[in-house]
């Protein structure tokens, strides 16, 4: 047998060809494999966030499998006589002792523990930033609402997985976190006590919590995450990847590189890079040194104890909440525990899950979107996103209020009082400032489309006028700036309907409220105009042949005088 060019095939080519023929004769997978290998993936730095989360999860599975060989999920009490002599003779659980054994006696055990912990933090951080990117660019819109919901469920499971994971060693820090969890359960009216006894197998801390968390941590949640990640990737492949606006990029194509060989080589190298960074970080940056905390004792707590960063939001919400409880009909309603534990996170997650459907209902937009928005072109949405991030960030900082008070030498109560005001004022200020910035950037883009780049060259015309020469935008930059999608509100006002009859979507109080919110949501700066029709002109005469286009010094077109110009899209 010879190849197409007449040269004889080598043994490797024969082996691969024979294997491929064998599999295709039985699975008929050749066509699907060719389609998969020709799959085109667009290039943009923000798309790497999802890959970081995926590869961190793979590293978590690999390192977690190693740790399960040596960890003992038991709360049976014992006296420690191991390598770490500072705890020699101390009573502790087998879970804590086995973690010490992994850290000091198992070859490479401490490195694996640290890689596992750093990978968990990176996994949560990548998911958070990835979801923020998706929200800001509108990548959750039709037809990707289901993938957005899958992402929210994965994030929720990842938070629980992280909480249960760092609770397994049964050290003083993780036990404090479980103590808070028990308090939250007890704060649930009527059924809270039963829930706490069920989870802990009796009075806290009991003897069952570590074995139960172990099964959930190594079996149940990883299986669910694996299934959801598979579904997420399948939907992404089936619906095609979104792409950033640019030249030649539309909702009917994908501009990028094929899976084989470009993307496979790039993503394989990126996986090795992430693994290398985690290995270096775990080698030189210590994390979760449980031997310094000691075994858990319900009567003890260490000063300055902080959870991993992804739980800081809930820690801060508990610290910022004022004392508030009711005693009714023989039951205690501990609102100062129940509200901060469930309401802020519930509002954010519920709002995020409902947002794609709420936005589509408000705007009436039923189109499929495969090209992302630039965040500046969706000013209200970006402002809402920044408000939520600000809200989250303030509570996250409040979770370390004792550390902040100590380092800055200020009163602990002052930091709490500031946070109680900032948690309401901060999101409002963040929304307003962000929206103003986005609208300003829209106006700047419109002017750039209309006039081009400023060159900094000023010349004087024969009439004595000083003008600045400008250079037209490159095609790639013009395509990006012109990608703004100004969707017309499909809900006309009541007095604009045919024969004065209100449109169906605007009838009644709900319809009017829908119309008002839709206008706020779709608010944007006027598109680029031709510089005329606003009563002021553009400050210049006619541009002669061969003359560069000149910029006008003007306040811009107002909303009452829109003008259509080059580079704008209309529907």
C-alpha positions, 0 to 999 in steps of 0.5 A: 500500500502506498500513500497519495503521493506514491511514497510507501506508508510507514507502520504508524500510518498503517496502524492508525489507518487500520484502527480508524477503519476498524472503529468506523466500520463498527461505530460509523464515527468518521463523519462526526469526527471530521465535523468535530475536527473542523469545528471553528473556535473564535479567538478572544482572550476572554474565552480563555476564562471558560478553559481555565475553569475546565482545566482547573476542574480536571486538575481537581479530579486528578489531585483529589483522586490522589488525596483519597488514597490517604485521607481517612474520613473518620471523626474517631478520636485518637492521640497523635504521635506523628512526624509533626512533633508540635502536636505530639500527644494532642487528641484529634480526629482521624481525619485531622491526623490523616491530613497531617500524615498526607502533609508530612509523611506522604511523598508529594502529599503536601504539594498535592494538597496545595495544588488541590486547594489552589485549583479549587480557588482558581476554579471558583474565580474562573467561573465567577469572572466567566459568568461576569463576562457572559453577562456584560457581553449579553452571551446569555441571550437566545438561544443560550438561556439554558447554558446560562442556567447550567452555569448558575447551577454549576456555580452553586454546586462549586460553592458547596463543593468548596465549603465541604472540601475545606471542612474535611480536615476537621481543623479549627478553621474549617470547624468554625465554618461548620459552626456557622453552617450549623447556626444558619440551619438553626436559624430556619424557623420550626424545622431548623433544629431537625435539619441540624440534627439530620446533617450532623447526626445529633448534637454539633459537632457529632461524629457523622459530619465528616464521613457524610461530607466526604461522600458528597465531596468526592462522589455526589457533587463531582458527578453532578458537575461532570454531567453539567460540564458535559451538557454545557460543552455539548450545547456550546458545540451544538449552538456554536460559540459566540464571537466578539464583534469585528470585520466579517463576523455575523450571526451566520458565521464563526471567524476563527481557527479549526479544532485540528490542529490549531485549537487542539495545540493551543488548548493543550499548551494552555492546560499545561500552562495552567498546571504549571502555574498551579504547581509553582504557586503551590510550591512557593505560596502556602495555603491552608496550613492546618497544622498551625490551626490545630484540631477542631474544638467547639470551645475554641476559635482563632482570631482573624479566621477567614474562609476561602475568598468565595465564601467571604461574601456570606461571611460579610453578610452575616457580620453586617446584619444588625441584631434582629430576632423574634420569639413567637409561639415558642419559636425563635426567628433569628432573622440576623442569621437567616436573612444574611445567609439566604436573602443576598445570595438568593436574590443574586442567583434568582435575579441572574437566572431570570434576567435573560427571560426578563430582558427578552420580555421587556424588549420583545427581542426574539432574535438569535444572538451569536455576536456579543455586545460590547459592554459599553453598548448596553449601558443599563445592563453593564451598570446593573452588572457593576452594581451587583459586583459592587454589592458582592465586593462590599460584603466580601470586604466586610467578611474581613472587617476584623483584619481591616480594623486591625491593619488600619487601626480603626474601630471594628464597629466603625467598619461594620457601620460603614459597610451597612451604609455602603452596601446600599449606596455603593451599588447605586453609585456604581450603577450611575457612574458606570452607565454615564461612562458607557454612554460617554464611550458610545458618544466617543465611538459615534464621533470616531465613526463619523470623523475618524482618528485625531492625528494631532496635526493642526493646519490653517485654511486660506480663510484663517480657520484652524482645523485638525486633520483626521485619519479614517478608521481602519476597517477592522476598528470601524467594524467593531465600532459599528457593531452596536445594535440599536434595537427599536423598542417593539412596544409603541406608546399608547398614544402612538397606536393605530387609531389611538388604540394602545398596542397589546403589550402596553395596555394596563399598568403592567404594559406601561411599566414594561414600556418604561423599563424597556426604554431604560434598558435600551437607553443609549447615546445617539448613533453617529450622524452627519453633523447637520440638522441640529441647528448648529451645523458641524462648524465647517464648510464643504470638504473639498476633493482631496481634503481630509475630513474635519472634526466639528467642535460640538456638543453632539446630537441630542436625543430629539435630533438623531442623525443616521451616519456611516457605520451604524446598523439599523433594523 
